[in-house]
Amino acid sequence: MDVGFLLRGLLVGFAIAAPVGPIGVLCIRRTLADGRMTGFVSGMGAATADMIYGTVAALGLTAVADLLAGVSLWTRLLGGIFLCYLGVRTAREVPADRPATVAGARGLLGAYASTFALTITNPATIIAFAAVFAGMGAASGVSGYGDALLLVVGVFSGSALWWLLLSGGVSLLRSRVTPGALRWVNRSAGLIILGFGAAALASLL
């Protein structure tokens, strides 16, 4: 096993996660509203989906990739509808007057599951992985399952590192955000997420 594949995967995972899309906006909003742990766990849902897509790319599972491409119409439809729902719900949510306490296991599970579902139903993710893997030559030289495993672990670690940095950085500003300001954060984040959802649905036309 070549440890270099771990570093390659780390760079790929970080590069895939870093662009701020709907998941990034959601993570920022949840960190401000519910604390760093909720924001980080939300990011970990996306990191888990990244790991699954990273496995597909690393092992060259073309059959799985073809299957995902075949159902892309339905995944984009479901993902777009869910994003629109989430956007409206976020925009209408009224912030609490007091800082939220640490979310319970049920709340954290919901935060994790929602971002996992959004990421795994987004065909653009597998396209992004294919492009980044090809551009960086990440999977070149993989000679066995050991190398592929290191690559996948690296992808997950790189993605998780980004969500840790993002949620940690945003949490530093949390004490300065008043309920009034958070109301505008909710509205802005909701509109942005709704916009992503509308774009996903428009791409079906």
N, C-alpha and C positions, 0 to 999 in steps of 0.2 A: 504493500500500500504506500502511495506517495502522498505525504502530508500536504504537498503543494495543492492538491485538489481541494483540501479543506479551505485554503486561502482563496482559491478561485471561486468556490461556492459562496464564501463570505462576501466577496465583492459583488457577485451576481445577486444574492439575496438583498443586499443593501441597495444596489442600483434599482432593483425592481420595486422595493418598498418606498424609497425616498420621494419620488414624485408625489406631490400632494393632490390626490384625487378624492373621490367621495369617502373612502375609508379614512384618509388623513383628516379630512374635515370633521368626520364623525368622532374620531379619536380625540381631536382638539376640543371639540364641544363637550364630550363626555368627561374629559379631564377637568375642564373648568367647572362643570356642573356637579360631578360626582367624585372627583378626586383622581389622583395619579393611578391608583390600582385599577379602577374601572377603565381608564384610558388605555393603560398598558395591556390589560386582559383583552380589550377590544382589538388592539393591534395583534395580539397573539392568535386571535381567530384568523386574521388575514395571513399571519406567518405560517400557520398550519396548512392553509390552502396553498400558499407558495411552496411549501415543502412537498405537497402532493404533486403539483405541477412540475416542480424541480425533479422529482423522481421520474416522471414521464419523460422529461427532456434528457435526463442523465442516462437513463436506460434505453433510450431510443424506442420507446413503446409506440410505434407508429399506429398499431391497431387501436390503442387507447386514444391517441391523438385524432385519428380518423373518426372514432365514435364521438368524441367531444365536438369535432367540427360538424358532424352530422346533426347533432341536437342543438347547435348554436342558436337556431331560430327560437327554440323554446327557452333556452337559458337566458337569452337576451330579453325575451318577453317577460319572463318571471323576474329577472333581475331588475329590469326597468320599472315594472309595476311596484316592486318592493322598495326601490329607491324613491319613487314618487310618494308612496305611502309614508316612508320614513322621513322624507323631506317635509311633508305637510305636518306630520306629528311633531317633528322637532321645532318647526316654526311656531306652532301653536302652544308649545309647552311653556308653562309658567314657572319661572325659577323660584326656588324656596327662599324664604327670608333669611334662613340660617344655613351655614355650610352643611353639606350632606355628611352623614356619618359614613364609616366604611361600609361598602355594599356587602350584603350577605352573599352566601354561595349561590343562591338562586339568581340574584341580580347579576353577579359576575358571569354565571353560566349563560344567561340571556345575552349579555354584552358580547361574550365570546362567540356564541352560536350565530348571532346576527351578522357579524363581520365575516365569519367563515362562510356563511351562505352567500353573502354578496360577492365575495372574492371567487369562490369556487364556481359560481354561475356566470362569471364574466369571461367569455371566450377571448377577450383581449389579453387576459393574463397569460394564457398558453402561447399566444402570438408573441407577446413581449418576451417570454422566456426563450422561445425559439430564436428570436432576433438577438437577444443578449448573449445566449449561449453561442450562437454562430459568430457574432461579432467579436467576442472575447476568446473564442476557441476553447471555452470552458470544458467541454466534454471530449476534446481531442486527447488521445492517448489513454483514455480509460480502458484498462485491460482486464477488469474483473469487477465482481460485485463489491470488493473492498474499496476500490477507488471510487466507484459510484456512490457507495455509502458515505464516504468522506465528503464527496461533492454535495450530497443532499443535506448532510448535517451542517455543512458550511452555509448552504442556502437558507436553512431555517435560522441559523445563528445570526447571519447577516440581517435578515428581515427582523428578527427579534431585537437585535441591537438598535435598529432604527426606531422601532416603536418604544423602546426603553428611553432612548434619548429624547424623542418627541414628547412623550408623556411626562418625563421628568422635567424637561425645559418648560413646558406649558404650565406645569403645576407650580413653578416658582412664581408665576404671575397670578395664581388663583386668589391669593389673599387680597389682591388689589382690585379684583373684579367685583363690583357691586351688583346687587340683584337687577338694578336697572340696566346696567351695562350687559349683564348676562342675558337679559331679555332680547337685546339687540343681537347678541351673539347667536342666540337660538334662531331668531328670524333670519339672520344672514346665512347661518349654516344650513338652515332648512331650505332656503331658496337655492343655495348652491347645490345641495344634494338633489333637490327637485329638478334642477337644471340638468344634472347628470342623468337622472332617470328619464327625463323628456328626450334627451339626446339619444339614449339607448333605444327608446321606443321609436324615435324618428328614423333611426338607422334601419329599421325593419321595413320602412316604406320604399 
